[in-house]
Amino acid sequence: MPISGVAPGTIVTPITESMLGVTEMRKVVDASVPMPLHGHARPEQVAPLPAWLTSQENTHVTGQVVFIDGGTAAALRGDGAW
């Protein structure tokens, strides 16, 4: 079975919603985990990736860390990807 990891950015859950609903806290989250591509993700936007990675359809992807972070890693690297 292929084994890979998923590295999500901020996922909007009941816990993060309470932080994102407060202007000052949202600024802190946005500065710490910038997600320039469509903002913070909902669980249903992320769930298909691990489902596919562990499915029989995945015949060749293994040993990878797949970032599904809306551009966080690229933005924090500062290498001009954004």
C-alpha positions as a Markdown table, in Angstrom:
| # | Residue | x | y | z |
|---|---|---|---|---|
| 1 | Met | 0.0 | 0.0 | 0.0 |
| 2 | Pro | 1.3 | 3.5 | -0.9 |
| 3 | Ile | 2.2 | 5.6 | 2.1 |
| 4 | Ser | 2.2 | 9.4 | 1.9 |
| 5 | Gly | 1.5 | 12.3 | 4.2 |
| 6 | Val | -0.9 | 15.2 | 3.9 |
| 7 | Ala | 0.1 | 18.7 | 5.2 |
| 8 | Pro | -3.0 | 20.9 | 5.4 |
| 9 | Gly | -3.1 | 24.6 | 6.2 |
| 10 | Thr | -5.9 | 26.0 | 8.3 |
| 11 | Ile | -9.0 | 23.8 | 8.2 |
| 12 | Val | -12.3 | 25.6 | 9.2 |
| 13 | Thr | -13.7 | 23.5 | 12.0 |
| 14 | Pro | -15.7 | 24.5 | 15.1 |
| 15 | Ile | -12.4 | 25.2 | 16.9 |
| 16 | Thr | -10.8 | 27.4 | 14.2 |
| 17 | Glu | -14.2 | 29.1 | 13.4 |
| 18 | Ser | -14.2 | 30.6 | 16.9 |
| 19 | Met | -10.7 | 32.0 | 16.3 |
| 20 | Leu | -11.4 | 33.2 | 12.7 |
| 21 | Gly | -14.5 | 35.0 | 13.9 |
| 22 | Val | -12.5 | 37.4 | 16.0 |
| 23 | Thr | -10.8 | 40.1 | 13.9 |
| 24 | Glu | -7.6 | 40.2 | 15.9 |
| 25 | Met | -7.3 | 36.4 | 16.1 |
| 26 | Arg | -7.9 | 36.1 | 12.4 |
| 27 | Lys | -5.1 | 38.5 | 11.7 |
| 28 | Val | -2.8 | 36.3 | 13.8 |
| 29 | Val | -3.9 | 33.1 | 12.0 |
| 30 | Asp | -3.6 | 34.8 | 8.6 |
| 31 | Ala | -0.1 | 36.0 | 9.4 |
| 32 | Ser | 1.0 | 32.6 | 10.8 |
| 33 | Val | -0.7 | 30.5 | 8.1 |
| 34 | Pro | -1.2 | 32.6 | 5.0 |
| 35 | Met | -3.4 | 30.8 | 2.5 |
| 36 | Pro | -3.4 | 33.1 | -0.6 |
| 37 | Leu | -5.2 | 30.5 | -2.8 |
| 38 | His | -8.9 | 30.7 | -1.8 |
| 39 | Gly | -8.3 | 31.2 | 2.0 |
| 40 | His | -8.8 | 28.7 | 4.7 |
| 41 | Ala | -10.1 | 25.3 | 3.7 |
| 42 | Arg | -13.2 | 23.3 | 4.7 |
| 43 | Pro | -12.8 | 19.6 | 5.6 |
| 44 | Glu | -14.6 | 18.5 | 2.5 |
| 45 | Gln | -12.0 | 20.3 | 0.4 |
| 46 | Val | -9.2 | 18.3 | 2.0 |
| 47 | Ala | -10.8 | 14.9 | 2.6 |
| 48 | Pro | -10.6 | 13.7 | -1.1 |
| 49 | Leu | -6.8 | 13.9 | -1.1 |
| 50 | Pro | -6.1 | 11.3 | 1.7 |
| 51 | Ala | -9.0 | 9.3 | 0.4 |
| 52 | Trp | -7.4 | 9.2 | -3.1 |
| 53 | Leu | -3.9 | 8.6 | -1.7 |
| 54 | Thr | -5.1 | 5.5 | 0.1 |
| 55 | Ser | -7.3 | 4.3 | -2.7 |
| 56 | Gln | -6.7 | 1.6 | -5.3 |
| 57 | Glu | -6.7 | 4.3 | -7.9 |
| 58 | Asn | -3.4 | 5.6 | -6.6 |
| 59 | Thr | -0.9 | 3.3 | -8.2 |
| 60 | His | 2.2 | 5.4 | -8.2 |
| 61 | Val | 2.2 | 8.2 | -5.5 |
| 62 | Thr | 4.1 | 7.1 | -2.4 |
| 63 | Gly | 6.6 | 8.5 | 0.1 |
| 64 | Gln | 5.4 | 12.0 | -0.5 |
| 65 | Val | 4.2 | 14.9 | 1.7 |
| 66 | Val | 1.5 | 16.6 | -0.2 |
| 67 | Phe | 0.8 | 20.1 | 0.8 |
| 68 | Ile | -2.9 | 21.1 | 0.6 |
| 69 | Asp | -2.4 | 24.4 | 2.2 |
| 70 | Gly | -3.7 | 27.0 | -0.2 |
| 71 | Gly | -0.1 | 28.3 | -0.8 |
| 72 | Thr | 1.1 | 28.5 | 2.8 |
| 73 | Ala | 4.4 | 26.7 | 2.2 |
| 74 | Ala | 5.1 | 28.7 | -0.9 |
| 75 | Ala | 4.2 | 32.0 | 0.7 |
| 76 | Leu | 6.3 | 31.3 | 3.8 |
| 77 | Arg | 9.3 | 30.2 | 1.7 |
| 78 | Gly | 9.3 | 33.6 | 0.0 |
| 79 | Asp | 10.8 | 32.2 | -3.2 |
| 80 | Gly | 8.5 | 34.1 | -5.5 |
| 81 | Ala | 6.0 | 31.3 | -6.0 |
| 82 | Trp | 3.3 | 33.8 | -4.9 |
